[in-house]
Amino acid sequence: MFHTVKSGDTLWKIAHHHHTSVHHLLHKNPSIKNPDLIYVGQRIKIH
């Protein structure tokens, strides 16, 4: 399952929406080096 980043999204908001943690998202997406820097259109792996 993936989430496509939209304007205004943060990792915290995405994690909250999918009932998981920012730590989990970072573990599933090792290409994210800075959790404060995600891009509109970026696909984030959730599970």
C-alpha distance matrix in Angstrom:
0.0 3.8 7.1 10.2 13.2 16.0 19.6 20.3 17.0 17.4 15.3 17.1 16.2 12.5 12.8 15.1 13.2 10.2 13.1 12.8 15.1 15.6 16.7 13.4 11.7 14.7 14.5 11.0 12.3 15.9 16.7 16.9 20.5 21.5 19.3 21.5 20.8 17.6 18.0 17.4 15.2 13.5 9.8 8.6 6.1 5.5 5.6
3.8 0.0 3.8 6.6 9.5 12.6 16.1 17.1 13.9 14.5 12.8 15.2 14.2 10.5 11.6 14.3 12.4 10.3 13.6 13.1 14.7 14.4 15.9 13.3 10.5 13.2 14.0 10.6 10.6 14.3 14.4 14.3 18.1 18.8 16.7 18.6 17.5 14.1 14.2 13.6 11.4 9.7 6.1 5.4 4.5 5.4 7.5
7.1 3.8 0.0 3.8 6.2 9.0 12.6 13.4 10.3 11.5 10.5 12.8 11.3 7.8 10.0 12.3 10.2 9.2 12.9 12.7 14.0 13.4 15.7 13.7 10.6 13.3 15.0 12.2 11.6 15.3 14.9 14.0 17.6 17.5 15.2 16.4 15.3 11.9 11.8 10.8 9.2 8.2 5.6 5.1 6.5 6.8 10.1
10.2 6.6 3.8 0.0 3.8 6.4 10.1 11.9 9.5 11.4 11.4 14.1 12.5 9.6 12.6 14.7 12.7 12.5 16.2 16.0 16.8 15.5 18.0 16.5 13.0 15.0 17.2 14.5 13.0 16.2 15.0 14.0 17.5 17.3 15.4 15.9 14.2 10.4 9.3 7.5 5.6 5.6 4.5 6.3 8.9 10.3 13.5
13.2 9.5 6.2 3.8 0.0 3.8 6.9 8.4 6.1 8.2 9.1 12.0 10.4 8.4 11.8 13.8 12.3 13.0 16.3 16.0 16.1 14.2 17.1 16.4 12.8 14.4 17.2 15.2 13.3 16.2 14.7 12.8 16.0 15.0 13.0 12.9 11.2 7.6 6.5 4.9 5.1 5.3 6.3 7.3 10.7 11.8 15.5
16.0 12.6 9.0 6.4 3.8 0.0 3.8 6.2 5.6 9.0 11.1 13.2 10.9 10.0 13.7 14.8 13.1 14.7 17.9 18.2 18.4 16.7 19.9 19.5 16.1 17.7 20.7 18.9 17.0 19.8 18.2 16.1 18.9 17.4 15.3 14.3 12.8 9.7 8.0 5.0 6.4 8.3 9.8 11.0 14.3 15.0 18.7
19.6 16.1 12.6 10.1 6.9 3.8 0.0 3.8 5.6 8.9 12.0 13.8 11.6 11.8 15.5 16.2 15.0 17.2 20.0 20.3 20.0 17.9 21.3 21.5 18.1 19.3 22.7 21.4 19.2 21.6 19.8 17.3 19.5 17.4 15.5 13.6 12.3 10.0 8.3 5.8 8.7 10.7 12.9 13.9 17.5 18.1 21.9
20.3 17.1 13.4 11.9 8.4 6.2 3.8 0.0 3.8 6.6 10.2 11.1 9.0 10.3 13.7 13.9 13.3 16.0 18.3 18.5 17.9 16.0 19.6 20.2 17.2 18.4 21.9 21.2 19.3 21.6 20.2 17.2 19.1 16.5 14.2 12.0 11.7 10.2 9.8 8.6 11.7 12.7 14.6 14.6 18.0 18.0 21.8
17.0 13.9 10.3 9.5 6.1 5.6 5.6 3.8 0.0 3.8 6.8 8.2 6.2 6.7 10.1 11.0 10.4 12.7 15.0 15.0 14.5 12.6 16.2 16.5 13.5 15.0 18.4 17.5 15.9 18.4 17.5 14.5 16.7 14.5 11.7 10.4 10.3 8.3 8.8 8.1 10.5 10.6 11.9 11.3 14.4 14.2 18.1
17.4 14.5 11.5 11.4 8.2 9.0 8.9 6.6 3.8 0.0 3.8 5.3 5.2 6.2 8.5 9.8 10.6 12.4 14.1 13.3 11.9 9.5 13.0 14.0 11.3 12.3 15.8 15.7 14.1 16.3 15.7 12.4 14.1 11.6 8.5 7.4 8.4 7.3 9.4 10.2 12.6 11.6 12.6 11.1 13.9 13.6 17.3
15.3 12.8 10.5 11.4 9.1 11.1 12.0 10.2 6.8 3.8 0.0 3.8 5.5 5.1 5.9 8.4 9.8 10.5 11.9 10.3 8.6 6.0 9.4 10.2 7.6 8.7 12.2 12.2 11.1 13.4 13.5 10.3 12.3 10.4 6.8 7.5 8.9 7.8 10.6 12.0 13.5 11.6 11.7 9.2 11.4 10.8 14.3
17.1 15.2 12.8 14.1 12.0 13.2 13.8 11.1 8.2 5.3 3.8 0.0 3.8 5.5 5.1 6.0 8.5 9.9 10.3 9.2 7.4 5.8 9.6 10.8 9.3 10.8 13.9 14.4 14.0 16.2 16.9 13.6 15.1 12.9 9.1 9.5 11.8 11.3 14.0 15.0 16.8 15.1 15.0 12.3 14.0 12.4 15.6
16.2 14.2 11.3 12.5 10.4 10.9 11.6 9.0 6.2 5.2 5.5 3.8 0.0 3.8 5.5 5.1 6.0 8.6 9.8 10.0 9.6 8.9 12.7 13.1 11.3 13.5 16.4 16.1 15.8 18.5 18.8 15.7 17.7 15.6 12.0 11.8 13.3 12.0 13.8 13.8 15.5 14.6 14.5 12.4 14.2 12.5 15.9
12.5 10.5 7.8 9.6 8.4 10.0 11.8 10.3 6.7 6.2 5.1 5.5 3.8 0.0 3.8 5.5 5.1 6.3 8.6 8.5 8.8 8.2 11.7 11.1 8.8 11.6 14.2 13.2 13.0 16.1 16.5 13.9 16.6 15.2 11.7 12.4 13.2 11.1 12.7 12.6 13.4 12.2 11.3 9.0 10.6 8.9 12.4
12.8 11.6 10.0 12.6 11.8 13.7 15.5 13.7 10.1 8.5 5.9 5.1 5.5 3.8 0.0 3.8 5.5 5.2 6.0 4.9 5.1 5.7 8.9 8.2 7.0 10.1 12.2 11.8 12.5 15.4 16.6 14.2 16.6 15.4 11.8 13.2 14.7 13.2 15.5 16.0 16.6 14.8 13.4 10.3 10.7 8.2 11.1
15.1 14.3 12.3 14.7 13.8 14.8 16.2 13.9 11.0 9.8 8.4 6.0 5.1 5.5 3.8 0.0 3.8 5.5 5.0 6.1 7.0 8.4 11.7 11.3 10.7 13.7 15.7 15.4 16.3 19.2 20.4 17.7 19.9 18.3 14.6 15.4 17.2 15.8 17.9 17.9 18.9 17.6 16.4 13.7 14.1 11.3 13.8
13.2 12.4 10.2 12.7 12.3 13.1 15.0 13.3 10.4 10.6 9.8 8.5 6.0 5.1 5.5 3.8 0.0 3.8 5.6 7.8 9.8 11.1 14.3 13.2 12.0 15.3 17.2 16.1 16.9 20.2 21.0 18.7 21.4 20.1 16.4 17.1 18.3 16.2 17.5 16.8 17.3 16.5 15.1 12.9 13.4 10.6 13.2
10.2 10.3 9.2 12.5 13.0 14.7 17.2 16.0 12.7 12.4 10.5 9.9 8.6 6.3 5.2 5.5 3.8 0.0 3.8 5.6 8.6 10.4 12.9 10.9 10.1 13.8 14.9 13.5 14.9 18.3 19.6 17.9 20.7 20.1 16.6 18.1 19.0 16.7 18.2 17.8 17.6 16.3 14.1 11.5 11.0 7.6 9.6
13.1 13.6 12.9 16.2 16.3 17.9 20.0 18.3 15.0 14.1 11.9 10.3 9.8 8.6 6.0 5.0 5.6 3.8 0.0 3.8 7.1 10.1 12.1 10.4 10.9 14.4 15.2 14.5 16.5 19.5 21.3 19.4 21.9 21.1 17.5 19.1 20.7 19.0 21.0 20.9 21.1 19.5 17.4 14.4 13.5 9.9 11.1
12.8 13.1 12.7 16.0 16.0 18.2 20.3 18.5 15.0 13.3 10.3 9.2 10.0 8.5 4.9 6.1 7.8 5.6 3.8 0.0 3.8 7.0 8.5 6.7 7.7 11.0 11.6 11.4 13.5 16.3 18.4 16.6 18.8 18.3 14.8 17.0 18.7 17.3 19.8 20.4 20.5 18.4 16.3 12.8 11.8 8.4 9.5
15.1 14.7 14.0 16.8 16.1 18.4 20.0 17.9 14.5 11.9 8.6 7.4 9.6 8.8 5.1 7.0 9.8 8.6 7.1 3.8 0.0 3.8 5.2 5.1 6.5 8.7 9.9 10.8 12.4 14.6 16.8 14.5 16.1 15.4 12.0 14.3 16.4 15.7 18.7 19.9 20.6 18.1 16.6 13.0 12.5 9.9 11.5
15.6 14.4 13.4 15.5 14.2 16.7 17.9 16.0 12.6 9.5 6.0 5.8 8.9 8.2 5.7 8.4 11.1 10.4 10.1 7.0 3.8 0.0 3.8 5.4 5.1 6.2 8.6 9.9 10.4 12.1 13.9 11.2 12.6 11.6 8.2 10.7 12.8 12.5 15.7 17.5 18.4 15.8 14.9 11.3 11.7 10.2 12.5
16.7 15.9 15.7 18.0 17.1 19.9 21.3 19.6 16.2 13.0 9.4 9.6 12.7 11.7 8.9 11.7 14.3 12.9 12.1 8.5 5.2 3.8 0.0 3.8 5.5 5.1 6.2 8.7 9.8 10.7 13.4 11.3 12.1 12.0 9.4 12.6 14.6 14.6 18.0 20.2 20.8 17.7 16.6 12.9 12.5 11.2 12.6
13.4 13.3 13.7 16.5 16.4 19.5 21.5 20.2 16.5 14.0 10.2 10.8 13.1 11.1 8.2 11.3 13.2 10.9 10.4 6.7 5.1 5.4 3.8 0.0 3.8 5.5 5.0 6.2 8.6 10.4 13.2 11.9 13.7 14.2 11.6 14.9 16.2 15.4 18.4 20.0 20.0 16.9 15.0 11.2 9.8 8.2 8.9
11.7 10.5 10.6 13.0 12.8 16.1 18.1 17.2 13.5 11.3 7.6 9.3 11.3 8.8 7.0 10.7 12.0 10.1 10.9 7.7 6.5 5.1 5.5 3.8 0.0 3.8 5.4 5.1 6.0 8.7 10.7 9.1 11.6 12.0 9.4 12.5 13.2 11.9 14.7 16.3 16.3 13.1 11.4 7.6 7.1 6.3 8.5
14.7 13.2 13.3 15.0 14.4 17.7 19.3 18.4 15.0 12.3 8.7 10.8 13.5 11.6 10.1 13.7 15.3 13.8 14.4 11.0 8.7 6.2 5.1 5.5 3.8 0.0 3.8 5.5 5.0 6.0 8.3 6.6 8.3 9.2 7.4 11.1 11.8 11.3 14.5 16.9 17.1 13.7 12.6 9.3 9.2 9.6 11.4
14.5 14.0 15.0 17.2 17.2 20.7 22.7 21.9 18.4 15.8 12.2 13.9 16.4 14.2 12.2 15.7 17.2 14.9 15.2 11.6 9.9 8.6 6.2 5.0 5.4 3.8 0.0 3.8 5.5 5.9 9.4 9.1 10.6 12.4 11.1 14.8 15.5 14.8 17.7 20.0 19.7 16.1 14.4 11.0 9.6 9.8 10.3
11.0 10.6 12.2 14.5 15.2 18.9 21.4 21.2 17.5 15.7 12.2 14.4 16.1 13.2 11.8 15.4 16.1 13.5 14.5 11.4 10.8 9.9 8.7 6.2 5.1 5.5 3.8 0.0 3.8 6.2 9.0 9.3 12.0 13.8 12.4 15.9 15.8 14.3 16.6 18.4 17.4 13.9 11.6 8.3 6.2 7.0 7.4
12.3 10.6 11.6 13.0 13.3 17.0 19.2 19.3 15.9 14.1 11.1 14.0 15.8 13.0 12.5 16.3 16.9 14.9 16.5 13.5 12.4 10.4 9.8 8.6 6.0 5.0 5.5 3.8 0.0 3.8 5.4 5.8 8.9 11.0 10.2 13.5 12.8 11.2 13.4 15.6 14.8 11.1 9.5 6.8 6.3 8.5 10.1
15.9 14.3 15.3 16.2 16.2 19.8 21.6 21.6 18.4 16.3 13.4 16.2 18.5 16.1 15.4 19.2 20.2 18.3 19.5 16.3 14.6 12.1 10.7 10.4 8.7 6.0 5.9 6.2 3.8 0.0 3.8 5.3 7.0 10.0 10.4 13.9 13.2 12.6 15.0 17.7 17.2 13.4 12.5 10.3 10.0 12.2 13.3
16.7 14.4 14.9 15.0 14.7 18.2 19.8 20.2 17.5 15.7 13.5 16.9 18.8 16.5 16.6 20.4 21.0 19.6 21.3 18.4 16.8 13.9 13.4 13.2 10.7 8.3 9.4 9.0 5.4 3.8 0.0 3.8 5.9 9.0 10.2 13.0 11.3 10.5 12.4 15.3 14.8 11.1 11.0 9.8 10.7 13.6 15.3
16.9 14.3 14.0 14.0 12.8 16.1 17.3 17.2 14.5 12.4 10.3 13.6 15.7 13.9 14.2 17.7 18.7 17.9 19.4 16.6 14.5 11.2 11.3 11.9 9.1 6.6 9.1 9.3 5.8 5.3 3.8 0.0 3.8 5.7 6.4 9.2 7.9 7.6 10.3 13.5 13.9 10.3 10.8 9.1 10.8 13.0 15.5
20.5 18.1 17.6 17.5 16.0 18.9 19.5 19.1 16.7 14.1 12.3 15.1 17.7 16.6 16.6 19.9 21.4 20.7 21.9 18.8 16.1 12.6 12.1 13.7 11.6 8.3 10.6 12.0 8.9 7.0 5.9 3.8 0.0 3.8 6.4 9.0 8.2 9.5 12.5 16.1 16.9 13.6 14.5 12.9 14.5 16.4 18.6
21.5 18.8 17.5 17.3 15.0 17.4 17.4 16.5 14.5 11.6 10.4 12.9 15.6 15.2 15.4 18.3 20.1 20.1 21.1 18.3 15.4 11.6 12.0 14.2 12.0 9.2 12.4 13.8 11.0 10.0 9.0 5.7 3.8 0.0 3.8 5.4 5.4 7.9 11.3 14.9 16.5 13.7 15.1 13.5 15.6 17.0 19.8
19.3 16.7 15.2 15.4 13.0 15.3 15.5 14.2 11.7 8.5 6.8 9.1 12.0 11.7 11.8 14.6 16.4 16.6 17.5 14.8 12.0 8.2 9.4 11.6 9.4 7.4 11.1 12.4 10.2 10.4 10.2 6.4 6.4 3.8 0.0 3.8 5.5 7.1 10.8 13.9 15.7 12.9 13.9 11.7 13.8 14.5 17.5
21.5 18.6 16.4 15.9 12.9 14.3 13.6 12.0 10.4 7.4 7.5 9.5 11.8 12.4 13.2 15.4 17.1 18.1 19.1 17.0 14.3 10.7 12.6 14.9 12.5 11.1 14.8 15.9 13.5 13.9 13.0 9.2 9.0 5.4 3.8 0.0 3.8 6.5 9.9 12.8 15.4 13.4 15.2 13.6 16.4 17.0 20.4
20.8 17.5 15.3 14.2 11.2 12.8 12.3 11.7 10.3 8.4 8.9 11.8 13.3 13.2 14.7 17.2 18.3 19.0 20.7 18.7 16.4 12.8 14.6 16.2 13.2 11.8 15.5 15.8 12.8 13.2 11.3 7.9 8.2 5.4 5.5 3.8 0.0 3.8 6.8 10.2 12.6 10.7 13.1 12.3 15.5 17.0 20.4
17.6 14.1 11.9 10.4 7.6 9.7 10.0 10.2 8.3 7.3 7.8 11.3 12.0 11.1 13.2 15.8 16.2 16.7 19.0 17.3 15.7 12.5 14.6 15.4 11.9 11.3 14.8 14.3 11.2 12.6 10.5 7.6 9.5 7.9 7.1 6.5 3.8 0.0 3.8 7.0 9.1 7.1 9.5 9.2 12.7 14.4 17.9
18.0 14.2 11.8 9.3 6.5 8.0 8.3 9.8 8.8 9.4 10.6 14.0 13.8 12.7 15.5 17.9 17.5 18.2 21.0 19.8 18.7 15.7 18.0 18.4 14.7 14.5 17.7 16.6 13.4 15.0 12.4 10.3 12.5 11.3 10.8 9.9 6.8 3.8 0.0 3.8 6.1 5.4 8.8 10.0 13.8 15.8 19.4
17.4 13.6 10.8 7.5 4.9 5.0 5.8 8.6 8.1 10.2 12.0 15.0 13.8 12.6 16.0 17.9 16.8 17.8 20.9 20.4 19.9 17.5 20.2 20.0 16.3 16.9 20.0 18.4 15.6 17.7 15.3 13.5 16.1 14.9 13.9 12.8 10.2 7.0 3.8 0.0 3.8 5.6 8.7 10.7 14.4 16.2 19.8
15.2 11.4 9.2 5.6 5.1 6.4 8.7 11.7 10.5 12.6 13.5 16.8 15.5 13.4 16.6 18.9 17.3 17.6 21.1 20.5 20.6 18.4 20.8 20.0 16.3 17.1 19.7 17.4 14.8 17.2 14.8 13.9 16.9 16.5 15.7 15.4 12.6 9.1 6.1 3.8 0.0 3.8 6.4 9.4 12.7 14.9 18.2
13.5 9.7 8.2 5.6 5.3 8.3 10.7 12.7 10.6 11.6 11.6 15.1 14.6 12.2 14.8 17.6 16.5 16.3 19.5 18.4 18.1 15.8 17.7 16.9 13.1 13.7 16.1 13.9 11.1 13.4 11.1 10.3 13.6 13.7 12.9 13.4 10.7 7.1 5.4 5.6 3.8 0.0 3.8 6.4 9.8 12.5 15.7
9.8 6.1 5.6 4.5 6.3 9.8 12.9 14.6 11.9 12.6 11.7 15.0 14.5 11.3 13.4 16.4 15.1 14.1 17.4 16.3 16.6 14.9 16.6 15.0 11.4 12.6 14.4 11.6 9.5 12.5 11.0 10.8 14.5 15.1 13.9 15.2 13.1 9.5 8.8 8.7 6.4 3.8 0.0 3.8 6.5 9.4 12.3
8.6 5.4 5.1 6.3 7.3 11.0 13.9 14.6 11.3 11.1 9.2 12.3 12.4 9.0 10.3 13.7 12.9 11.5 14.4 12.8 13.0 11.3 12.9 11.2 7.6 9.3 11.0 8.3 6.8 10.3 9.8 9.1 12.9 13.5 11.7 13.6 12.3 9.2 10.0 10.7 9.4 6.4 3.8 0.0 3.8 6.2 9.5
6.1 4.5 6.5 8.9 10.7 14.3 17.5 18.0 14.4 13.9 11.4 14.0 14.2 10.6 10.7 14.1 13.4 11.0 13.5 11.8 12.5 11.7 12.5 9.8 7.1 9.2 9.6 6.2 6.3 10.0 10.7 10.8 14.5 15.6 13.8 16.4 15.5 12.7 13.8 14.4 12.7 9.8 6.5 3.8 0.0 3.8 6.0
5.5 5.4 6.8 10.3 11.8 15.0 18.1 18.0 14.2 13.6 10.8 12.4 12.5 8.9 8.2 11.3 10.6 7.6 9.9 8.4 9.9 10.2 11.2 8.2 6.3 9.6 9.8 7.0 8.5 12.2 13.6 13.0 16.4 17.0 14.5 17.0 17.0 14.4 15.8 16.2 14.9 12.5 9.4 6.2 3.8 0.0 3.9
5.6 7.5 10.1 13.5 15.5 18.7 21.9 21.8 18.1 17.3 14.3 15.6 15.9 12.4 11.1 13.8 13.2 9.6 11.1 9.5 11.5 12.5 12.6 8.9 8.5 11.4 10.3 7.4 10.1 13.3 15.3 15.5 18.6 19.8 17.5 20.4 20.4 17.9 19.4 19.8 18.2 15.7 12.3 9.5 6.0 3.9 0.0
